[in-house]
Amino acid sequence: MLSVETVAPRALDPGRRNWGDRQLCNPSGRAHEVRVDRPTTLRGETGVQLDADDVLVDGGNHARFPARDDTPFEEIVRRYRTLVEQLPLIIYVDALDAASSNIFTSRQIEPILGYTVEEWATDETLFVRALHPEDRERVLAAHAQTHQTHEPLSIEYRLMARDGRTVWVRDEGVVVEDEDGNPLYLQGYLLDVTREREAQIQLRQMALYDPLTGLANRAFFHEQLQHTVARRHDPPLETALLFVDLNDFKNVNDRWGHDVGDSVLAALGARIRQAVRAGDAAAGDEFAIVLGADVDPAEAVNTVERLLQRIGEPIELGRGQLAVTASIGISLGTDAETMLKEADAAMYRAKTQRDVGYAFFDAVLDSSAVQRSRRISELREAVERGEFTLDYQPVVDLEASEITGYEALIRWQHPDEGQLGPLEFIPLAEETGLIVPLGEWVLNEACTRGAALRLEQGREVQMAVNVSARQLQHPDFVAHVRRALDCSGFPAEQLTLELTESVLASGEHVERELSALKAMGIMLALDDFGTGYASLSYLQRFPVDIVKIDRSFTAAIGAASDDLVLLKGIIDLGNALGLNLVAEGIETSEQHRVVHDLGCGGAQGFYFGRPAPIAAVDLSRGDLVDATP
């Protein structure tokens, strides 16, 4: 039977004004020729007499379409249009061109999406722009598939309404063909299914997530863990699983009541979501987190330390603040059930070492993690107590054979282990962010000492300070530098900031920060030049004043090595670009002679002086007379 629902004004042949043969479309979109007969009465399947003025006949199938001889065709169209515009959905007819040009859209588009019919019809890009970014590619591909194959369209997706609302729609459409099977246009409807979708989301939330914390419930978490492990099965890659238990949480419920306990759990659930990028957790006072990205033990520890910090922050309760602590067990493995048991066991071990706060199931990893955690704690206390000093290594002008400046090098005066070099604590300071306050102290101290040397010697003294990527990323770094200069009275032109290639590659912000520093008059040095793949490009991209040639090139002096050719090339390039050159790692008279003969203007190394406290450094202008090559 033909479906009256598919009849559109354009489906009727407008060239025929009287009843007889007509064209209607069936649900598949194919046009049919029909003939109108005129019985007086009809009987339905139940035997009930039906009054009808016309019957449409098509190959023995009958459809009833009430009409009267005296009803004008325009009135039929008007009635149909009224019906279409009263339906709670958007009827559309689109051309089958590349832009899917709109031919007809019902006025329900205005209350549903906020756009006018005229806008939708005339702006060919409006539909694409209104598609939710996450759905755009999928929807356009489905429409293109329907245009190409003429298969029915059926898809659900999101549209952005004029007022910013997200509207879920069900898009059902068919390609209408003429009697010869040639495609004419795409006609269909958009049904607003936002409420249905929201209800589905709510049901899913109730079924899979804990209502208190908003994190995955135990069953869903186990499913996620199994999925993560399976996804990393070939080749087998380890997954990290964390078990988090709140220490003495029962006391919170007993003392403050379960309402307060629930508030604490909800707050901690939110903090956990913020602290981890991949994974989820189970409800109750135990949380579990699976790290979905590639992780090694160090990365797992970084996540754990971030969690412990966030969990330990005081929680506002209205009647005051409450602080809680946690113990975290860590398991690395490739089998979900084994990892669950191991993480649980590791969590109980963590409770026996609360000064650390976490433990690995693997004993070797756990020992290393404990040492690392305690070193971080010591480093944090050292920053607060000021356990650091600076040594200074001379930088020499090879032509004048005199000291022109110093590089400030930090040392940690550990209360139990004695003096520690930067390699023993700077990487940890960078990981934890302690490099920011530590680096600020170095800047202040170096500038203060540089200003004092200028007064004592009555001459300019260049002071160099190393800067890490973490420092340069800090939003107040430029302000820190300016404050160090202002407080010490040290001229900006005599401060050199040494940057490695990894620092320059750390982000788009680098150029902005370096431009601000250069505007202050500060000198910039590219340290360890020649060890990275992008050294030359950095000379073009960044406002570098000084190039410090890595010690690996000077170490080859005296041996049969191509590095000497590279060293000469670097020196020639630097001189051609008008850069100041400093050869690092000069330890012998031969190295001194060679870099001087190759045209390098500056040098630094044990041959001229080891790093030492400023009081032990001979600061006279003539202390290098015996080092003339």
PEHU-V158938 format. One record per pair of residues at least 24 apart in sequence whose ideal C-beta (glycine too) atoms are under 7 Angstrom apart, sorted by the first residue. I is the first residue (numbers start at 0). GAP is how many residues later the second one is. D is the distance in Angstrom with one decimal. If there is no record, write none. Layout:
i=I gap=GAP d=D
i=I gap=GAP d=D
//
This chain:
i=0 gap=60 d=5.3
i=0 gap=61 d=6.9
i=0 gap=62 d=5.3
i=1 gap=24 d=5.6
i=1 gap=30 d=6.7
i=1 gap=54 d=6.7
i=1 gap=56 d=6.1
i=1 gap=59 d=6.8
i=1 gap=61 d=4.2
i=2 gap=24 d=5.2
i=3 gap=59 d=6.5
i=3 gap=61 d=6.4
i=6 gap=73 d=6.7
i=7 gap=179 d=6.6
i=8 gap=68 d=4.7
i=8 gap=71 d=5.9
i=8 gap=72 d=6.4
i=16 gap=56 d=5.5
i=18 gap=35 d=6.4
i=18 gap=48 d=6.9
i=24 gap=151 d=5.8
i=27 gap=146 d=6.4
i=28 gap=145 d=3.9
i=28 gap=146 d=5.5
i=28 gap=147 d=4.3
i=28 gap=148 d=5.8
i=29 gap=147 d=5.4
i=30 gap=146 d=6.7
i=30 gap=147 d=5.6
i=30 gap=148 d=5.4
i=31 gap=26 d=5.2
i=32 gap=146 d=7.0
i=33 gap=24 d=4.6
i=88 gap=100 d=4.7
i=88 gap=101 d=6.3
i=88 gap=102 d=4.6
i=89 gap=99 d=6.2
i=89 gap=100 d=4.1
i=90 gap=98 d=5.3
i=91 gap=96 d=6.1
i=91 gap=97 d=7.0
i=91 gap=98 d=6.8
i=92 gap=92 d=5.5
i=92 gap=94 d=4.6
i=93 gap=91 d=6.4
i=93 gap=92 d=4.7
i=94 gap=90 d=5.8
i=95 gap=51 d=5.3
i=95 gap=87 d=5.6
i=95 gap=89 d=6.2
i=95 gap=90 d=6.2
i=98 gap=25 d=4.6
i=99 gap=43 d=6.3
i=102 gap=82 d=6.2
i=111 gap=55 d=6.5
i=111 gap=80 d=5.3
i=112 gap=46 d=6.1
i=112 gap=48 d=4.8
i=112 gap=49 d=6.7
i=112 gap=54 d=6.2
i=113 gap=47 d=4.8
i=113 gap=48 d=3.2
i=113 gap=49 d=5.6
i=114 gap=47 d=5.9
i=129 gap=29 d=4.9
i=129 gap=30 d=5.3
i=130 gap=26 d=6.9
i=130 gap=28 d=6.4
i=131 gap=25 d=6.8
i=131 gap=26 d=3.6
i=131 gap=27 d=6.9
i=131 gap=28 d=6.2
i=131 gap=34 d=6.6
i=145 gap=27 d=6.8
i=145 gap=29 d=6.5
i=145 gap=40 d=6.7
i=149 gap=25 d=4.3
i=149 gap=33 d=5.8
i=152 gap=35 d=6.3
i=155 gap=37 d=6.5
i=166 gap=25 d=6.1
i=166 gap=27 d=5.4
i=167 gap=25 d=5.0
i=167 gap=26 d=4.6
i=167 gap=29 d=4.2
i=168 gap=24 d=6.5
i=209 gap=73 d=3.3
i=211 gap=50 d=5.8
i=211 gap=53 d=5.5
i=211 gap=54 d=5.6
i=211 gap=71 d=6.3
i=212 gap=52 d=5.6
i=212 gap=53 d=6.0
i=212 gap=56 d=2.9
i=212 gap=68 d=6.9
i=212 gap=70 d=5.8
i=213 gap=55 d=5.4
i=214 gap=54 d=5.1
i=214 gap=57 d=6.8
i=214 gap=65 d=5.6
i=214 gap=66 d=3.9
i=214 gap=68 d=6.8
i=214 gap=72 d=7.0
i=215 gap=64 d=3.8
i=215 gap=65 d=6.3
i=215 gap=66 d=6.8
i=216 gap=65 d=6.5
i=216 gap=66 d=5.6
i=217 gap=64 d=4.5
i=217 gap=65 d=7.0
i=220 gap=59 d=5.6
i=220 gap=60 d=6.8
i=220 gap=61 d=4.9
i=220 gap=67 d=5.8
i=223 gap=56 d=5.7
i=223 gap=66 d=6.2
i=224 gap=65 d=4.9
i=224 gap=111 d=4.9
i=225 gap=110 d=5.0
i=227 gap=62 d=5.3
i=227 gap=64 d=5.3
i=228 gap=105 d=6.3
i=228 gap=106 d=6.9
i=228 gap=107 d=4.8
i=235 gap=98 d=4.9
i=236 gap=57 d=6.7
i=237 gap=94 d=4.6
i=237 gap=95 d=6.0
i=237 gap=96 d=6.1
i=238 gap=51 d=6.4
i=238 gap=52 d=6.9
i=238 gap=94 d=6.8
i=238 gap=95 d=7.0
i=238 gap=100 d=7.0
i=239 gap=51 d=4.2
i=239 gap=55 d=4.5
i=239 gap=60 d=4.4
i=239 gap=90 d=6.6
i=239 gap=92 d=5.5
i=240 gap=47 d=6.9
i=240 gap=49 d=5.4
i=240 gap=90 d=4.7
i=240 gap=98 d=4.5
i=240 gap=99 d=7.0
i=240 gap=102 d=4.6
i=241 gap=46 d=6.8
i=241 gap=47 d=4.3
i=241 gap=62 d=6.4
i=241 gap=86 d=5.5
i=241 gap=88 d=5.7
i=241 gap=101 d=6.6
i=242 gap=43 d=6.7
i=242 gap=45 d=5.5
i=242 gap=85 d=6.7
i=242 gap=86 d=4.3
i=242 gap=100 d=4.2
i=242 gap=101 d=5.5
i=242 gap=104 d=4.2
i=243 gap=42 d=6.8
i=243 gap=43 d=4.1
i=243 gap=45 d=6.8
i=243 gap=63 d=6.7
i=243 gap=82 d=5.3
i=243 gap=84 d=5.1
i=244 gap=40 d=6.9
i=244 gap=41 d=5.2
i=244 gap=81 d=6.4
i=244 gap=82 d=5.2
i=244 gap=102 d=5.3
i=245 gap=39 d=4.7
i=245 gap=78 d=5.5
i=245 gap=80 d=5.4
i=246 gap=78 d=4.7
i=246 gap=79 d=6.2
i=246 gap=80 d=5.9
i=246 gap=107 d=7.0
i=248 gap=36 d=4.2
i=248 gap=75 d=6.8
i=251 gap=72 d=6.9
i=259 gap=57 d=6.1
i=262 gap=54 d=6.5
i=263 gap=51 d=5.8
i=263 gap=58 d=6.5
i=263 gap=60 d=6.5
i=266 gap=48 d=5.1
i=267 gap=43 d=6.0
i=270 gap=39 d=4.4
i=270 gap=40 d=6.3
i=271 gap=35 d=6.8
i=273 gap=36 d=6.9
i=274 gap=31 d=5.1
i=274 gap=32 d=5.0
i=274 gap=35 d=4.7
i=275 gap=27 d=6.2
i=296 gap=35 d=6.7
i=296 gap=68 d=5.2
i=299 gap=30 d=5.5
i=299 gap=32 d=7.0
i=300 gap=68 d=5.6
i=300 gap=71 d=6.7
i=301 gap=129 d=6.8
i=303 gap=24 d=5.1
i=303 gap=26 d=6.5
i=303 gap=54 d=4.7
i=307 gap=49 d=4.8
i=325 gap=31 d=6.9
i=326 gap=24 d=4.5
i=326 gap=27 d=6.7
i=326 gap=30 d=6.4
i=327 gap=29 d=6.5
i=327 gap=30 d=4.1
i=328 gap=30 d=6.0
i=328 gap=32 d=6.9
i=329 gap=28 d=6.2
i=329 gap=29 d=7.0
i=329 gap=30 d=4.9
i=329 gap=31 d=6.9
i=330 gap=30 d=4.8
i=374 gap=53 d=6.2
i=375 gap=52 d=6.2
i=375 gap=56 d=5.7
i=378 gap=46 d=5.8
i=378 gap=49 d=6.1
i=378 gap=50 d=6.3
i=378 gap=55 d=5.9
i=379 gap=54 d=6.3
i=381 gap=30 d=6.2
i=382 gap=51 d=5.8
i=382 gap=54 d=5.5
i=382 gap=55 d=5.8
i=386 gap=25 d=6.1
i=386 gap=26 d=5.2
i=386 gap=27 d=7.0
i=387 gap=24 d=5.7
i=387 gap=53 d=6.7
i=388 gap=24 d=5.9
i=388 gap=224 d=6.9
i=389 gap=52 d=6.8
i=389 gap=55 d=5.5
i=389 gap=56 d=6.4
i=390 gap=220 d=3.7
i=390 gap=221 d=5.5
i=390 gap=222 d=6.0
i=391 gap=219 d=6.5
i=391 gap=220 d=6.7
i=391 gap=222 d=5.4
i=391 gap=225 d=5.8
i=392 gap=211 d=6.3
i=392 gap=216 d=6.4
i=392 gap=217 d=6.9
i=392 gap=218 d=4.2
i=393 gap=214 d=5.2
i=393 gap=215 d=4.6
i=393 gap=223 d=6.9
i=394 gap=67 d=6.8
i=394 gap=69 d=6.8
i=394 gap=187 d=6.2
i=394 gap=207 d=6.1
i=394 gap=209 d=5.0
i=395 gap=206 d=6.3
i=395 gap=207 d=5.2
i=395 gap=208 d=6.8
i=395 gap=212 d=5.0
i=395 gap=228 d=6.2
i=396 gap=204 d=6.8
i=396 gap=205 d=6.0
i=397 gap=198 d=4.8
i=397 gap=202 d=6.6
i=397 gap=203 d=6.1
i=397 gap=204 d=6.3
i=397 gap=205 d=5.6
i=398 gap=202 d=6.6
i=400 gap=223 d=4.6
i=400 gap=224 d=6.4
i=400 gap=226 d=6.5
i=400 gap=227 d=5.1
i=401 gap=219 d=5.2
i=401 gap=222 d=5.7
i=402 gap=220 d=6.7
i=402 gap=221 d=6.6
i=403 gap=58 d=5.7
i=404 gap=56 d=5.8
i=404 gap=57 d=2.9
i=404 gap=58 d=6.2
i=404 gap=59 d=6.4
i=405 gap=57 d=6.0
i=405 gap=58 d=6.9
i=406 gap=57 d=4.3
i=406 gap=197 d=6.8
i=407 gap=34 d=6.3
i=407 gap=38 d=4.1
i=407 gap=55 d=6.4
i=407 gap=56 d=6.7
i=407 gap=57 d=5.3
i=408 gap=202 d=4.8
i=409 gap=32 d=5.7
i=429 gap=38 d=5.4
i=429 gap=40 d=5.0
i=432 gap=37 d=6.5
i=434 gap=33 d=5.3
i=434 gap=35 d=4.9
i=434 gap=36 d=6.0
i=435 gap=34 d=6.5
i=435 gap=35 d=6.0
i=435 gap=38 d=5.3
i=438 gap=28 d=6.9
i=438 gap=29 d=6.7
i=438 gap=32 d=4.5
i=439 gap=40 d=4.9
i=442 gap=37 d=6.2
i=442 gap=38 d=6.2
i=442 gap=41 d=4.2
i=443 gap=40 d=4.8
i=443 gap=43 d=6.9
i=446 gap=37 d=4.6
i=446 gap=38 d=5.9
i=446 gap=41 d=3.9
i=446 gap=43 d=4.1
i=446 gap=48 d=6.6
i=447 gap=40 d=4.5
i=448 gap=165 d=5.9
i=449 gap=40 d=4.8
i=449 gap=44 d=6.5
i=450 gap=37 d=4.7
i=450 gap=38 d=5.0
i=450 gap=39 d=4.3
i=452 gap=166 d=6.8
i=456 gap=162 d=6.1
i=459 gap=34 d=5.8
i=460 gap=33 d=6.5
i=461 gap=32 d=5.4
i=461 gap=34 d=5.8
i=462 gap=31 d=6.4
i=462 gap=32 d=5.8
i=462 gap=33 d=6.9
i=463 gap=32 d=4.1
i=463 gap=34 d=5.5
i=463 gap=61 d=6.6
i=464 gap=32 d=6.0
i=464 gap=33 d=6.8
i=465 gap=32 d=4.8
i=466 gap=30 d=5.0
i=466 gap=31 d=6.7
i=466 gap=32 d=5.7
i=466 gap=36 d=6.6
i=467 gap=35 d=6.5
i=468 gap=33 d=6.3
i=468 gap=34 d=4.6
i=468 gap=37 d=3.8
i=471 gap=31 d=6.0
i=471 gap=34 d=6.7
i=471 gap=38 d=6.3
i=471 gap=41 d=5.6
i=472 gap=33 d=6.6
i=472 gap=34 d=6.6
i=472 gap=36 d=6.6
i=476 gap=36 d=6.4
i=477 gap=35 d=6.2
i=477 gap=38 d=4.9
i=477 gap=39 d=6.4
i=480 gap=36 d=6.6
i=481 gap=38 d=6.7
i=491 gap=28 d=4.7
i=491 gap=29 d=4.0
i=491 gap=30 d=5.1
i=492 gap=28 d=4.6
i=494 gap=27 d=5.2
i=494 gap=28 d=6.8
i=495 gap=27 d=4.3
i=495 gap=29 d=5.3
i=495 gap=50 d=6.5
i=496 gap=25 d=6.0
i=496 gap=27 d=5.8
i=497 gap=27 d=4.6
i=497 gap=29 d=4.5
i=497 gap=50 d=6.9
i=498 gap=25 d=6.6
i=498 gap=26 d=6.9
i=498 gap=27 d=6.3
i=498 gap=28 d=6.3
i=499 gap=27 d=5.0
i=499 gap=28 d=5.6
i=500 gap=31 d=3.8
i=500 gap=33 d=6.4
i=500 gap=34 d=6.4
i=500 gap=37 d=6.2
i=503 gap=34 d=5.2
i=503 gap=38 d=5.9
i=504 gap=29 d=7.0
i=510 gap=31 d=6.9
i=513 gap=28 d=5.9
i=513 gap=29 d=6.1
i=517 gap=25 d=4.8
i=528 gap=41 d=6.8
i=529 gap=40 d=5.9
i=538 gap=38 d=6.5
i=543 gap=35 d=6.8
i=544 gap=34 d=6.9
i=544 gap=35 d=6.1
i=545 gap=33 d=6.7
i=545 gap=34 d=4.5
i=545 gap=36 d=6.3
i=546 gap=27 d=5.1
i=546 gap=32 d=5.1
i=546 gap=34 d=5.5
i=547 gap=34 d=4.7
i=547 gap=36 d=5.5
i=548 gap=32 d=6.6
i=548 gap=33 d=7.0
i=548 gap=34 d=4.9
i=548 gap=35 d=6.2
i=549 gap=34 d=6.3
i=550 gap=33 d=4.6
i=550 gap=34 d=2.7
i=553 gap=29 d=5.3
i=553 gap=30 d=6.7
i=553 gap=31 d=4.8
i=553 gap=32 d=6.1
i=553 gap=37 d=5.4
i=553 gap=41 d=6.4
i=554 gap=30 d=5.9
i=556 gap=33 d=6.2
i=556 gap=34 d=4.7
i=556 gap=37 d=4.9
i=557 gap=32 d=5.4
i=566 gap=31 d=6.7
i=567 gap=30 d=5.3
i=570 gap=27 d=4.9
i=570 gap=28 d=5.3
i=570 gap=29 d=5.1
i=574 gap=24 d=5.8
i=591 gap=35 d=6.8
i=591 gap=37 d=5.3
i=592 gap=36 d=4.1
i=595 gap=33 d=5.0
//
